[in-house]
């Protein structure tokens, strides 16, 4: 939800909903294909958007 709220401010409501739904679908797909149980402990924390420098480093890797 934190990620959705952050995206809403920058991209708008419609695009944010689609992006959040796609992200959730990717998580579900990964869990199903790997036959893993969902671990809610991994979902805890606060969403911190990447800075421009962090995005550039991530793109290079």
C-alpha positions in Angstrom: 0.0 0.0 0.0 2.9 2.4 0.7 4.2 1.8 -2.8 0.8 2.4 -4.3 0.3 5.7 -2.4 3.8 6.8 -3.5 3.1 6.0 -7.2 -0.4 7.7 -7.1 1.3 11.0 -6.3 3.6 10.8 -9.3 1.8 8.7 -11.9 -1.9 9.1 -11.2 -4.5 6.7 -9.9 -5.1 4.5 -12.9 -1.5 3.7 -13.8 -0.7 3.1 -10.1 -3.5 0.5 -9.7 -2.3 -1.3 -12.9 1.3 -1.3 -11.7 0.3 -2.6 -8.2 -1.8 -5.3 -9.7 0.9 -6.4 -12.0 3.4 -6.5 -9.2 1.1 -8.6 -7.1 0.5 -11.0 -10.1 4.3 -11.4 -10.5 4.6 -12.3 -6.8 1.8 -14.8 -7.0 3.2 -16.3 -10.2 6.7 -16.7 -8.7 5.2 -18.4 -5.6 3.1 -20.8 -7.7 5.9 -21.8 -10.1 8.4 -22.3 -7.2 5.8 -24.0 -5.1 6.5 -21.8 -2.1 4.3 -20.6 0.7 3.7 -16.9 1.1 5.8 -15.4 4.0 4.2 -12.2 5.3 7.3 -11.4 7.3 9.2 -10.6 4.1 6.5 -8.0 3.2 7.0 -5.9 6.4 8.9 -2.6 6.2 8.6 0.8 4.7 8.8 1.6 1.0 11.8 3.8 0.3 11.9 5.0 -3.4 15.3 4.7 -5.0 17.2 7.9 -5.7 18.4 8.7 -9.2 21.9 7.5 -8.3 20.6 4.2 -7.0 18.5 3.7 -10.1 21.6 4.3 -12.3 23.6 1.8 -10.4 20.8 -0.8 -10.5 20.5 -0.3 -14.3 24.2 -0.9 -14.8 24.1 -4.2 -12.9 
